[in-house]
Amino acid sequence: MTAEAVQRMPPVVRAPGEGSRHDVLGATHLYKVLAAETGGGLSVFEETIPPGVGAPPHTHSREDEAFYIVAGEMMFEIEGRSRPLRLGAGGFVLAPRGNRHAFRNESTAEAKMLVLALPGAGLERMFGAFDAAVRKADGGMPPIDEIVAIAARSGVTIDPPA
């Protein structure tokens, strides 16, 4: 996208609680800006993560992902770090494409993160497919092979469970 095209994009404003939602394997994504509103360059969502929920080790081939913890605590595994990292509110992680990472809420309280995906459209489609799979499973967890296949179509490799 050219600088001129970016300058012509209209502002996006969403009040607290506004935005489209996806149920992503136990976490809720509330989209604050969609890739279609940024010329495909960026997607931003607030992720609410209940205790015990997270993302398994995985690697993005097409997107960089940034996480800012707004509330609660999250445990991150990041490629190149010898130990998991526990971060509370105000903590930040940048997971560039090609770097394996995972996160999980290991506390007893809900956590919230602001997540930025750059570019944004591919992950939005993947999370939408996860949402559809959850609905098809009547709100339960879809089979792992379906999750892995959805991710693979989006250029995301999920590591097999240990």
C-alpha positions in Angstrom: 0.0 0.0 0.0 1.3 3.4 -0.9 1.7 6.2 1.6 -0.9 8.2 -0.3 -3.4 5.3 0.0 -2.8 5.1 3.7 -3.4 8.8 4.1 -6.8 8.4 2.4 -8.0 5.6 4.8 -10.8 6.8 7.1 -10.2 6.7 10.8 -11.5 3.7 12.8 -13.1 4.3 16.2 -14.7 1.6 18.3 -16.0 2.1 21.8 -15.2 -0.4 24.6 -17.0 -3.6 23.9 -17.5 -2.8 20.2 -16.2 -4.9 17.4 -16.8 -8.3 15.8 -16.1 -11.4 17.9 -14.7 -14.8 17.4 -14.5 -17.8 19.7 -11.0 -19.0 19.1 -10.6 -22.4 20.9 -11.7 -21.1 24.3 -10.5 -17.5 24.0 -12.6 -14.6 22.8 -11.3 -12.2 20.2 -12.9 -8.7 20.0 -11.7 -7.0 16.8 -10.9 -3.3 17.2 -9.6 -2.9 13.6 -9.9 -5.3 10.7 -7.4 -5.9 8.0 -10.0 -4.6 5.4 -10.0 -1.3 7.3 -6.2 -1.0 7.1 -5.5 -2.0 3.5 -4.6 -5.5 4.8 -1.6 -4.2 6.8 -2.9 -4.7 10.3 -5.5 -6.4 12.5 -5.9 -5.6 16.2 -8.0 -7.5 18.7 -8.5 -7.7 22.4 -8.2 -11.3 23.5 -9.8 -12.6 26.6 -8.2 -15.8 27.9 -9.8 -17.8 30.7 -7.6 -19.8 33.1 -6.1 -22.8 31.5 -6.6 -21.5 27.9 -3.8 -20.6 25.4 -2.2 -21.3 22.1 0.1 -24.4 21.7 3.6 -24.0 20.3 3.2 -22.7 16.7 5.0 -20.8 14.0 3.6 -18.2 11.6 5.1 -18.1 8.1 3.2 -15.0 7.0 2.6 -12.7 10.0 4.3 -11.0 12.8 2.4 -11.0 16.0 2.7 -8.6 19.0 1.1 -9.2 22.4 0.5 -6.5 25.1 -0.9 -7.9 28.4 -3.6 -5.6 29.6 -4.8 -7.6 32.6 -3.8 -10.8 34.4 -0.8 -12.9 33.8 0.3 -14.9 30.8 3.0 -17.5 30.4 4.9 -17.4 27.1 7.3 -19.8 25.5 9.4 -18.0 22.9 11.9 -19.7 20.5 15.4 -18.9 21.6 14.6 -18.5 25.3 15.6 -21.4 27.6 12.7 -21.0 30.0 9.0 -19.9 29.8 8.4 -16.3 30.6 5.6 -15.1 33.0 4.4 -11.6 32.1 1.7 -9.5 33.9 -0.1 -6.3 32.9 2.2 -4.0 30.9 4.3 -6.9 29.5 5.0 -7.1 25.8 6.1 -9.8 23.4 6.9 -9.5 19.7 6.8 -12.9 17.9 8.2 -12.2 14.4 7.1 -14.6 11.6 9.2 -17.8 11.6 9.7 -17.8 15.4 7.9 -20.6 17.3 5.9 -19.3 20.3 3.1 -20.3 22.6 1.1 -18.8 25.4 -1.2 -19.9 28.2 -3.1 -18.4 31.1 -1.8 -20.6 34.0 -3.4 -18.4 36.6 -6.8 -18.7 38.3 -8.0 -15.3 36.9 -9.0 -14.3 33.4 -6.3 -12.5 31.4 -6.6 -9.9 28.6 -4.2 -9.1 25.8 -4.1 -6.6 23.0 -2.9 -8.5 19.9 -1.6 -7.0 16.7 -1.2 -9.1 13.6 0.9 -7.7 10.7 -0.4 -8.2 8.1 -3.8 -9.0 9.5 -6.1 -10.7 6.9 -4.6 -14.2 7.1 -4.9 -14.6 10.8 -8.4 -13.1 10.7 -9.5 -15.8 8.3 -7.8 -18.5 10.4 -9.5 -17.3 13.6 -12.8 -17.1 11.7 -12.4 -20.7 10.6 -11.6 -21.7 14.2 -14.8 -19.9 15.3 -16.8 -21.9 12.7 -15.2 -25.2 13.9 -16.1 -24.4 17.5 -19.7 -23.6 16.5 -19.9 -26.9 14.5 -18.7 -28.7 17.6 -21.5 -27.1 19.6 -19.2 -24.9 21.5 -16.7 -27.6 22.3 -13.1 -28.1 21.1 -12.9 -29.3 17.5 -10.7 -32.4 16.8 -7.0 -31.5 16.8 -6.5 -32.7 13.2 -9.1 -30.1 12.1 -7.3 -27.4 14.1 -4.0 -28.3 12.6 -5.5 -28.4 9.1 -7.1 -25.0 9.5 -3.8 -23.5 10.7 -1.8 -25.1 7.9 -4.1 -23.5 5.3 -3.1 -20.2 6.8 0.6 -20.8 6.8 0.7 -21.6 10.6 2.4 -24.8 11.8 1.2 -26.2 15.1 3.8 -28.4 16.9 2.4 -31.8 17.8 1.6 -32.3 21.5 4.5 -33.6 23.6 
